[in-house]
């Protein structure tokens, strides 16, 4: 059994999961910033 193809597959899946997690976190950060902006400028 070759090790290199298995490592490539694991690496690719890891990158996909990491990008998904970053995208979810950016979405969450954006929602929080909009909420704070509304709180500050609502007055």
Order of alpha helices (4+ residues) and beta strands (2+ residues): alpha
